[in-house]
Amino acid sequence: MLNMTDFTPWSFFVDLGMIFALLLVGKFIRVKVRITQKLFIPASLIAGLLGLVFGPNGLDWLPLSNNLGTYAAILIALVFGALPLSSPKVPMKEVAHRVGPMWVYAQIGMLLQWALAGLFGLFVLKWIWPDINDAFGVMLSTGFYGGHGTAAAIGSAFEGLGWDEARSLGMTTATVGVVCAIVGGLIMIKWAARHKQTAFITDFADLPDELRSGLVPSEKRDSLGDATTSSISIDSLTFHMAFVFVVALMGYLVSQGVKLYYPQLELPVFSCAFIVGLLLKKIFDRVNVSDYICPQTTQRISSSFTDLLVTCGVASIKLGVVVKYAVPLVVLIVFGVIMVWAVTFYFGRRLSKTYWFERTIFAWGWWTGTMAMGIALIRIVDPKLASKAMDDYALAYLPVAPVEILLITFVPILFVNGLGLWLMLACLVLSALLLFLARKMKWWVKPEKIAKQVK
């Protein structure tokens, strides 16, 4: 085994090689092992679990360094740096006209999960276990709503503010959340198909093989993107990677600059990268640079970094932390699953005028696992995406994203400074105002009309 005591460029090379090897093993397991196909477990999650068991936080059989958590923090900056570059030009008027109810639903789902989980931690878990951190409750929404990316981001922010256990707790809830998204989603899809609540499938067994194995046959394969530059000058993939890395680097420099002049303000690198990306995208749209940035290519780059992020994030979980907080963590997760299920399906039926189940099952996958889990679930119930739920969610997310970024940015700062309760209460108040708006705009579906929503 290689000596990993001194971290060198070759240590990074070995880490990267091992991570990709784990991803290939994870993919092989997904293709060959039936249970992973039935549960739609992504290869990146399998790879991360293998890294956790056999890596330095487990049996220590793999020559991995102790920098997997740091890689996760860097990768989330790259993921968020790529997001604005792949966003389409959509006027806000179109967003308001088409997807008002979907926006309210998505915004309420996010705000209530953060608020209720945070308050549960402050008033229930803190009462039973007085020594736990005030922010323990929000580790649920960090992992469930945010996923492994947010767990890496908030975990890094809390580490910088003195709470070193946050990353492992967030990664744990994110991993459990993915399992809940898949298992719970499949159970609900089977129930809905049996009770004729689905509009496009009647039998769960009719799903195409590529959804189960993850291997796409030649006649169904999509393009990875357009080549916008000539390889004589620079390869198109290199060109797009350069934009993503420069945005992330600028985000890091902004974060470090703010920290230099205001040490008490710890702005996460991913938040700064996202803001830098938004500003550059505006400039690029005006000077026609955006014409040479392929959204598909940047999305694929972002997805690739997300796969690496999940693998590194899960493998970096410190099992000692999980064992230490096992009981309050289980209580928090049980509460979280019940709470998210109630919020998702109660509001989903009342803020969806058509195809209520297709829209709601996407939200379940997103709010317990990741947006990728939501996509996987909606592809099961709506293989051809005829409900347009994906399009509406994409538009609705535009006004949701800034609120999400603000929450992720300021949750660690406000909780460390004793202001977490006020932030959670503000989320509740904003949720109530959004519900009032939904009723005022007649987006709220009355109970007697819910039965007519299937088509």
Steps between C-alpha positions, in 0.01 A plus 500: 500500500617849418605733778228765534656683795638779282251629247659551156373539143541124467276455804233699316556284192452182703187643667350594164585163348348314794184715492448426130573132560231496771256667259565226241450231764182677611374504142583130458304421815204707374498305172543154652331506841121490479426664833693814401296515178170455681593778742652721225808562716744727308851372432649802675324409826616137473855626435483730802381220728783277377745783567353544848529130586844436349654850525677683784177548697423127487727199457780714349570252222500756218794743449283810539620814676303683769411782261174360363298754700708785356443366149125509567518869597692580180270294280187676626657833400552360149143366487349835599742686276371303201129548574457862381693428179244238399189701593273603211384853423150507647312827567357524852157581349494154345594346832216681679244420232577130456614369833365715781346206692813288445721780628291539817506122551878474454568805717271383782646151490848640549413756767286265709760224499770734628267668752337189646823300518683791660227561757478127576871505576480810716191410704487118502845353443669774700257437787573124502874530430608842634862459388435472127567796273216749444523434125458122533144516366595672175733212422180328383419759235870537421501139384139445391418816308857595424656161428867417518597828334336715764632269771850565371439875479337547841734250659801698377346825625431355846853357512634846436283624786610233746253208464702218341226235521255676270634359173472135610149557638388673180652232278326233707155659468564556128584132452194388697295753304596348165388158623173650630446677167537179304333245728219733609453625145468149356248401767289808426522446124373143540216626719408776254505268199280250685251773598497660152660826614767489227425641155761320289574158648267223615754231597827559682648190333489668157804721566772495230823312574720810467333653806584191701856426385600855408644382166342680203466307170646658186162601354408701815826680568514879528775736391736623771492849349616711206860577415512880500873536430737346251738245650779663295485795742362340819289194561136590577498300825819676616342833410192431714703355787708819499190714557380280787837495676552875456156573648573272797845656546354850498245387757783373721688829465187698591443278805860541614490875437188543715656285772816712492316827563209359707629193687167454678318454164565153354348499149501149349704466181212336315270798570760743371560280194127495425475880525810547284349260246173695491683829443721355228199339332331840479812646340539204266137535385560864408826447310386176327756280677206284614451395138819294535417347839298182450251450787505122451878489533507708818216289642698184430807651667288593802352148511846346483619709793182403686579130459849560637354714779261228616776238498745720692233629737368160605851353527606790726231432764661452840328194643598600854285814470204298370530251786533783754174663389322183385188532718421872443588450133247216466234708678572795269484286185172331600347841570643630172356222285150545647520878478625508139241243391218706655621830352569350157169325447267738684615807310572306180135400460382854571745691283483281188206550267609220268711183532521541876678170567766548231583845638492385861716190459769718343489724806530197731816385323644850504415586860626177653785413266614718211353654188648202312287269717196710414580466130542123537160467668313716252657308212341189648145642513536727196756337265444749216472802735161580347376664820748787449570481872875504438474816289288673763735401780796634302326836462373505860849438632629829358344715778549220758876473448596843646302428819665158527847650458429763766378234742800273447733797533358647819378193691849426643576867571169572677493178702856552623403852606188384685251628241388166357158516666419832332602363161273196543209721607560724197472191277164418661369853452610504135327164446175643640525801269553272201190299592302823521630595154402161359143539624484860378620396153255204499784249468367302797295198386190437709459150652195412289704556183802291601342178375488646147873578482633177352459632147 
